[in-house]
C-alpha cells in the first residue's frame, strides 16, 4: 500500500489522542459509588420533556436548517443579550450544534492550522487537547493553582504567548477546577487578546452553576471582543439534557460562515426533536432550578467539609459542580489513587483534567452529581483509604 506522507503523521496523532483516554471499567460494578461523574443526577424538567414529545407528535423528525431552527436561534440571541450582554443576529451569528463537544471540534477544525497553538488554563478537560490534536495543532497549558482557587493570572497567560499562538480557550466556570474567573481577570485577558490579535473561544457551558459571590463575565460582551470571540454554550448541564445533544455557537457572522460547513460535515444539524425541547428549556420557567442549585451547593459544602477532615487541599469551587483535590499528601499519583480507592473502597473518582499534563499528576476531580446520602457514604469510604495512605505516604516534592 502506498505510504502517503500524511499517513505517518496521522498515525502519530491517533496514538496521541488514544493515550489521553483514561482506563475505565467498561461495565459498572455493583456497590460502586461514583463521586466524579459529569452527568447531572436531576431529571430533565417535565415541560422540556413534554416539548420533545409534542415535537415528535407534530412530525419534527426531518433535517432542520444547518444552523438550527429559527425560533431556537432567536431565543438564544435574546438570552445572549439579556443574560450575557452580547447583541446577536440570530440569522447569521448563531449555530445550534449537536452538543458543545461538537461545537468545540467544529471550531478548532475551522480555525487551527497544523502546528498552531491555543492557550488554556491548566488543569483542563481532556477533550480540548484531543480536538486540537485532531486539527494538527496543540494546546499550551497555562498553570493555575489551588491556592487562589485556580484563578488564571493574565501575566502568566501573556508570558506563554509565542509565534505559533492562534488564540485562547477560556473556560469559566471551569471543568475540572470549578474556577470562575473574576471580571478584572476577564478584562485583562480581553486586553491581551486584542494587543496580540488572538482569537478567543469562550466555553460558558456551566454558567448557571455559580456559588458565593461569583459572577460569570462573558468576554464577548467587552468592548472590541465580539468580533474575535466564539462563545460556546449548551443545554446538557444546566437543563439536565446530556442525552438530548444540543449546544450552540455564537460568533461574528464571518466566523460563523467558516464554522458552518464543518458543522454540516460532522452532524448536518442537531437532532430536530431536541431543538424543540431546547426551545422550551430556554424560553420556559426557570424557578425549578433554584432548589437544584441549592442542593448542588449543599453537596459542595459537604465535599469541602469532608476534605478538610481528610487533610486534602482543594481549590474552593466557585462554579460548575466539581471540586479539584490535591492528593499529594496521599503519596500516590492520580491514576494509582483512583484505582486504590476503587478497589479498596468501591468509590469511583477520576482526574477530569488533561490526562497527559503534569498539572494533573496529583489531582483528582470530585463532583456534586451524587445524591447526598450516596455522597456522604462515598466520602466516608474514601476517608478511610486516605487515612491509611497518609500514615505511610512518602514526601512528594
C-alpha positions as CSV (number, residue, x, y, z in Angstrom):
1,X,0.0,0.0,0.0
2,X,1.3,3.5,-0.8
3,X,2.8,5.2,2.2
4,X,1.3,8.7,1.8
5,X,3.4,11.4,3.5
6,X,0.5,12.3,5.8
7,X,-0.2,8.7,7.0
8,X,2.7,8.5,9.5
9,X,1.7,11.9,10.9
10,X,-1.9,10.8,11.3
11,X,-0.9,7.5,13.0
12,X,1.1,9.5,15.5
13,X,-1.9,11.8,16.1
14,X,-4.2,8.8,16.6
15,X,-1.8,7.4,19.2
16,X,-1.6,10.7,21.0
17,X,-5.4,11.0,21.1
18,X,-5.9,7.4,22.3
19,X,-3.3,7.9,25.1
20,X,-5.5,10.7,26.6
21,X,-8.4,8.4,27.3
22,X,-8.3,7.2,30.9
23,X,-8.5,3.5,31.6
24,X,-12.1,2.9,32.8
25,X,-14.2,0.0,33.9
26,X,-16.4,-0.8,30.9
27,X,-19.3,-2.1,32.9
28,X,-20.4,-0.5,36.2
29,X,-19.7,-2.9,39.1
30,X,-22.3,-3.5,41.8
31,X,-21.8,-1.5,45.0
32,X,-19.6,1.2,43.4
33,X,-20.3,4.8,44.4
34,X,-19.3,7.4,41.7
35,X,-18.0,10.7,43.0
36,X,-16.7,12.3,39.8
37,X,-19.4,12.0,37.2
38,X,-20.1,15.0,34.9
39,X,-23.7,13.9,34.3
40,X,-26.3,15.8,36.4
41,X,-28.4,13.5,38.5
42,X,-31.5,15.7,38.3
43,X,-34.1,14.8,35.6
44,X,-34.8,16.9,32.5
45,X,-37.6,19.4,33.5
46,X,-41.0,18.0,32.7
47,X,-42.0,20.9,30.4
48,X,-38.9,20.2,28.3
49,X,-39.7,16.5,28.0
50,X,-43.3,17.4,27.0
51,X,-42.0,19.7,24.3
52,X,-39.9,16.8,22.9
53,X,-43.0,14.6,22.9
54,X,-45.0,17.3,21.1
55,X,-42.3,17.8,18.6
56,X,-42.4,14.0,17.7
57,X,-46.2,14.1,17.5
58,X,-46.0,17.2,15.3
59,X,-43.7,15.4,12.9
60,X,-40.4,17.3,13.6
61,X,-38.3,14.3,12.6
62,X,-36.5,15.6,9.5
63,X,-33.4,17.6,9.0
64,X,-33.5,21.2,10.1
65,X,-31.6,24.1,8.6
66,X,-27.9,23.6,9.2
67,X,-27.7,26.4,11.7
68,X,-30.8,25.2,13.6
69,X,-34.5,26.1,13.7
70,X,-35.0,29.9,13.7
71,X,-37.2,30.0,16.9
72,X,-34.4,28.5,18.9
73,X,-31.7,30.7,17.3
74,X,-33.9,33.7,18.1
75,X,-34.3,32.5,21.7
76,X,-30.6,32.0,22.0
77,X,-30.0,35.5,20.7
78,X,-32.5,37.0,23.2
79,X,-30.8,35.2,26.0
80,X,-27.3,36.2,25.0
81,X,-28.4,39.9,25.1
82,X,-30.4,39.6,28.3
83,X,-28.0,37.4,30.3
84,X,-24.6,37.9,28.7
85,X,-24.8,41.4,27.4
86,X,-24.0,40.4,23.8
87,X,-26.2,41.6,21.0
88,X,-26.6,38.8,18.4
89,X,-28.2,38.4,15.0
90,X,-30.0,35.1,15.1
91,X,-30.0,34.7,11.3
92,X,-26.2,35.0,10.9
93,X,-24.4,34.7,14.2
94,X,-25.8,31.5,15.8
95,X,-25.3,27.8,15.1
96,X,-27.2,25.1,17.0
97,X,-24.9,22.2,17.4
98,X,-25.1,18.5,18.5
99,X,-23.9,19.3,22.0
100,X,-21.0,21.6,23.0
101,X,-18.3,18.9,22.2
102,X,-19.4,19.1,18.5
103,X,-19.2,22.8,18.8
104,X,-15.6,22.7,20.0
105,X,-14.3,20.3,17.4
106,X,-16.0,22.3,14.6
107,X,-14.4,25.5,15.8
108,X,-10.9,24.1,16.2
109,X,-11.1,22.4,12.8
110,X,-12.2,25.6,11.3
111,X,-9.5,27.9,12.7
112,X,-6.5,25.9,13.6
113,X,-3.8,25.0,11.1
114,X,-1.2,22.3,11.7
115,X,1.5,23.5,14.1
116,X,-0.5,26.3,15.6
117,X,-1.3,26.6,19.3
118,X,-4.1,27.6,21.7
119,X,-3.5,28.7,25.3
120,X,-5.7,27.2,28.0
121,X,-5.7,27.3,31.8
122,X,-4.4,24.0,33.3
123,X,-5.7,21.7,34.6
124,X,-8.2,21.3,31.8
125,X,-10.8,18.9,30.4
126,X,-9.2,16.3,28.1
127,X,-11.4,16.9,25.1
128,X,-9.8,20.3,24.4
129,X,-6.4,18.7,23.7
130,X,-7.8,15.8,21.7
131,X,-9.7,18.2,19.4
132,X,-6.7,20.4,19.0
133,X,-4.6,17.4,18.1
134,X,-7.2,16.2,15.6
135,X,-6.8,19.6,13.9
136,X,-3.0,19.1,13.8
137,X,-2.5,21.8,16.4
138,X,-1.7,21.7,20.1
139,X,-2.6,23.3,23.5
140,X,-0.2,25.2,25.6
141,X,-1.2,24.7,29.3
142,X,-1.0,27.9,31.4
143,X,-0.6,26.8,35.1
144,X,-3.0,27.7,37.8
145,X,-3.0,26.9,41.5
146,X,-5.4,25.7,44.2
147,X,-4.0,28.4,46.4
148,X,-6.1,31.0,44.7
149,X,-8.9,28.7,43.6
150,X,-7.3,28.2,40.1
151,X,-7.8,31.8,39.0
152,X,-6.0,32.4,35.7
153,X,-3.2,35.0,36.1
154,X,-3.2,37.3,33.0
155,X,0.5,38.0,33.2
156,X,1.3,34.2,33.2
157,X,-1.1,33.8,30.3
158,X,0.7,36.5,28.3
159,X,4.1,35.0,29.1
160,X,3.0,31.8,27.3
161,X,2.2,33.6,24.0
162,X,4.6,32.5,21.3
163,X,4.9,32.8,17.5
164,X,2.6,29.9,16.9
165,X,-0.2,31.1,19.3
166,X,-3.5,31.4,17.5
167,X,-5.8,32.1,20.4
168,X,-7.0,31.4,23.9
169,X,-9.6,28.8,25.1
170,X,-11.3,30.4,28.1
171,X,-13.4,28.1,30.3
172,X,-15.4,29.8,33.0
173,X,-17.0,28.3,35.1
174,X,-14.3,25.7,34.7
175,X,-14.2,21.9,34.4
176,X,-12.4,20.4,36.3
177,X,-11.1,23.3,38.6
178,X,-14.5,24.9,39.3
179,X,-12.9,28.3,38.9
180,X,-14.9,31.3,37.8
181,X,-12.6,34.0,36.5
182,X,-13.2,37.4,38.1
183,X,-14.4,40.3,36.0
184,X,-11.0,42.0,36.3
185,X,-9.3,38.9,35.1
186,X,-11.5,38.6,32.1
187,X,-11.0,42.2,31.2
188,X,-7.2,41.7,31.4
189,X,-7.4,38.7,29.1
190,X,-9.5,40.7,26.6
191,X,-6.8,43.3,26.5
192,X,-4.1,40.7,25.9
193,X,-6.2,39.1,23.1
194,X,-6.6,42.5,21.4
195,X,-3.0,43.5,21.7
196,X,-1.7,40.2,20.3
197,X,-4.5,39.8,17.8
198,X,-5.7,36.4,19.2
199,X,-9.0,34.5,18.8
200,X,-10.9,33.7,22.0
201,X,-13.0,30.5,22.3
202,X,-15.2,31.1,25.4
203,X,-16.7,27.9,26.8
204,X,-19.6,29.0,29.1
205,X,-21.4,25.7,29.5
206,X,-21.6,25.8,33.3
207,X,-22.7,29.4,33.6
208,X,-25.9,28.5,35.6
209,X,-23.8,27.0,38.3
210,X,-22.2,29.7,40.5
211,X,-21.7,30.0,44.2
212,X,-20.7,32.5,46.9
213,X,-20.1,35.9,45.2
214,X,-19.1,34.5,41.8
215,X,-20.5,36.0,38.6
216,X,-19.8,34.9,35.0
217,X,-18.4,37.6,32.7
218,X,-18.9,36.8,29.0
219,X,-15.7,38.1,27.3
220,X,-17.7,38.8,24.1
221,X,-19.6,41.5,25.9
222,X,-16.4,43.6,26.5
223,X,-15.5,46.4,24.1
224,X,-13.8,45.2,20.9
225,X,-14.2,41.5,21.7
226,X,-17.3,40.3,19.9
227,X,-15.5,40.2,16.5
228,X,-12.7,38.0,17.9
229,X,-14.7,35.8,20.3
230,X,-16.5,32.5,19.7
231,X,-18.9,31.6,22.6
232,X,-19.9,28.0,23.2
233,X,-22.8,27.1,25.4
234,X,-25.5,24.4,25.6
235,X,-28.3,22.6,27.4
236,X,-26.6,19.5,28.8
237,X,-25.6,20.7,32.2
238,X,-28.0,23.5,33.3
239,X,-31.1,21.8,32.0
240,X,-30.0,18.1,32.6
241,X,-30.2,17.4,28.9
242,X,-27.0,15.5,28.4
243,X,-28.6,12.8,26.1
244,X,-30.6,15.3,24.1
245,X,-27.4,16.6,22.5
246,X,-28.0,20.3,21.9
247,X,-25.4,23.1,22.2
248,X,-24.7,26.3,20.4
249,X,-22.1,28.6,19.0
250,X,-22.4,32.4,19.0
251,X,-19.9,34.5,17.0
252,X,-19.5,37.2,14.4
253,X,-21.1,36.3,11.1
254,X,-17.7,35.9,9.3
255,X,-16.6,33.4,11.9
256,X,-19.9,31.5,11.7
257,X,-19.5,31.1,8.0
258,X,-16.2,29.4,8.5
259,X,-17.6,27.0,11.1
260,X,-20.9,26.2,9.3
261,X,-19.7,23.8,6.6
262,X,-17.6,21.8,9.2
263,X,-20.6,21.6,11.5
264,X,-22.6,20.3,8.5
265,X,-19.9,17.7,7.7
266,X,-19.9,16.4,11.3
267,X,-23.6,16.2,12.0
268,X,-25.6,18.2,9.3
269,X,-27.8,19.6,12.2
270,X,-28.6,19.0,15.8
271,X,-31.5,16.5,16.4
272,X,-34.7,18.2,15.4
273,X,-36.8,16.9,18.3
274,X,-34.1,18.0,20.7
275,X,-34.0,21.5,19.2
276,X,-37.7,22.0,20.0
277,X,-37.1,20.7,23.5
278,X,-34.2,23.1,23.9
279,X,-36.5,26.0,22.8
280,X,-38.9,25.0,25.7
281,X,-35.9,24.9,28.1
282,X,-34.5,28.3,27.2
283,X,-37.9,30.1,27.0
284,X,-39.7,28.3,29.8
285,X,-39.8,28.8,33.5
286,X,-36.5,28.7,35.5
287,X,-37.8,28.6,39.0
288,X,-37.4,24.8,39.1
289,X,-33.6,25.4,39.0
290,X,-33.5,27.4,42.3
291,X,-33.8,24.2,44.6
292,X,-31.5,22.3,42.2
293,X,-28.7,24.9,42.6
294,X,-29.3,25.0,46.4
295,X,-28.8,21.2,46.5
296,X,-25.6,21.4,44.5
297,X,-24.4,24.0,46.9
298,X,-25.2,21.7,49.9
299,X,-23.2,18.9,48.3
300,X,-20.4,21.4,47.6
301,X,-20.2,22.2,51.3
302,X,-20.4,18.5,52.2
303,X,-17.4,17.9,49.9
304,X,-15.3,20.8,51.4
305,X,-16.1,19.7,55.0
306,X,-15.1,16.1,54.3
307,X,-11.9,17.1,52.5
308,X,-11.0,19.4,55.4
309,X,-11.3,16.5,57.8
310,X,-9.2,14.3,55.5
311,X,-6.5,17.0,55.3
312,X,-6.6,17.1,51.5
313,X,-6.2,20.6,49.9
314,X,-8.5,21.8,47.1
315,X,-9.4,24.9,45.2
316,X,-12.6,26.4,46.6
317,X,-15.3,25.7,44.0
318,X,-16.9,28.9,42.8
319,X,-18.7,27.5,39.8
320,X,-19.7,24.3,37.8
321,X,-20.3,21.2,40.0
322,X,-16.8,20.0,40.5
323,X,-14.0,20.2,43.1
324,X,-10.4,19.6,42.2
325,X,-8.5,17.8,45.0
326,X,-4.7,17.8,45.7
327,X,-3.8,14.3,46.7
328,X,-0.1,14.9,47.1
329,X,-0.4,14.1,50.8
330,X,-1.7,10.6,50.0
331,X,1.6,9.7,48.3
332,X,0.1,8.3,45.1
333,X,-0.3,9.8,41.6
334,X,-3.9,10.2,40.4
335,X,-4.3,7.0,38.4
336,X,-2.9,4.9,41.3
337,X,-5.0,6.8,43.8
338,X,-8.2,6.3,41.7
339,X,-7.5,2.5,41.3
340,X,-6.8,2.2,45.1
341,X,-9.9,4.0,46.2
342,X,-12.0,2.0,43.7
343,X,-10.5,-1.4,44.7
344,X,-10.4,-0.9,48.4
345,X,-13.5,1.3,49.0
346,X,-15.7,0.8,46.0
347,X,-15.5,4.5,45.1
348,X,-15.0,5.8,41.6
349,X,-13.2,9.1,41.4
350,X,-11.1,10.4,38.4
351,X,-8.8,13.0,37.0
352,X,-11.1,15.2,34.9
353,X,-8.1,17.2,33.7
354,X,-5.6,16.8,30.9
355,X,-4.6,13.2,31.4
356,X,-1.2,13.7,29.8
357,X,-0.5,17.1,31.6
358,X,1.8,17.2,34.6
359,X,-0.6,19.6,36.3
360,X,-3.0,16.7,37.0
361,X,-0.5,14.2,38.2
362,X,-1.5,14.6,41.8
363,X,-5.1,15.8,41.5
364,X,-8.5,14.1,41.2
365,X,-11.8,15.6,40.3
366,X,-14.8,15.2,42.6
367,X,-18.4,16.1,41.5
368,X,-21.6,17.2,43.1
369,X,-23.7,14.8,41.0
370,X,-24.5,12.1,43.5
371,X,-27.4,12.3,46.0
372,X,-26.4,13.4,49.4
373,X,-26.7,10.0,51.1
374,X,-24.5,8.4,48.4
375,X,-22.1,11.3,48.5
376,X,-21.7,11.0,52.3
377,X,-21.2,7.3,52.2
378,X,-18.7,7.6,49.3
379,X,-16.7,10.3,51.2
380,X,-16.7,8.2,54.4
381,X,-15.3,5.2,52.4
382,X,-12.7,7.4,50.7
383,X,-11.7,9.0,54.1
384,X,-10.7,5.5,55.4
385,X,-8.4,4.9,52.5
386,X,-6.9,8.3,52.7
387,X,-6.2,7.9,56.4
388,X,-4.4,4.6,55.7
389,X,-2.4,6.1,52.8
390,X,-1.4,9.2,54.7
391,X,0.1,7.0,57.5
392,X,2.6,5.6,55.1
393,X,2.8,8.3,52.4
394,X,6.3,9.3,51.2
395,X,7.0,13.0,51.0
396,X,6.3,14.2,47.4
397,X,8.0,17.4,46.3
